[in-house]
């Protein structure tokens, strides 16, 4: 077993730690005065953190020269989708009580819901096409499709910004990370076009 495979045995459960903590917090009633909102918000934030971590793999690989790091990107990206789906499920179950009429009203009145939904749809498409079989089937189109991850990241940050009511510190922090990760790739893209 090479070091990447051994490391995955550590990284996989590490990515599940936030989920374990949230389950524990729900069971022990430690989510504060508005547990539904806290759970929904925390799941969404963990989706964004995992998305940023998956986007950081390529810059980290370029800086360190350790190309095998790329083998972590799919797993961490799928964890982003996992937390995003749980975020949506928590919103539908605990905030809306599965009332589709309220959801339709939210879609009209709160554009951040539409932006978040688009991001989850993109992440879902990327998740479905992340297998080796789909990579072979899509060929060159696979790489083009998976560049949509940057659009998804931008939409998630916009969703996060619009949700911020007064303190934008966290939103600006995540915006800076996403912009920085995107900007890091530009010189390499420029070199390939020369």
Secondary structure as UniProt FT lines:
FT   HELIX           3..27
FT   TURN            28..29
FT   HELIX           35..64
FT   HELIX           67..72
FT   HELIX           73..90
FT   HELIX           91..95
FT   TURN            97..98
FT   HELIX           100..109
FT   HELIX           111..128
FT   HELIX           132..138
FT   HELIX           140..146
FT   HELIX           148..163
FT   HELIX           169..193
//
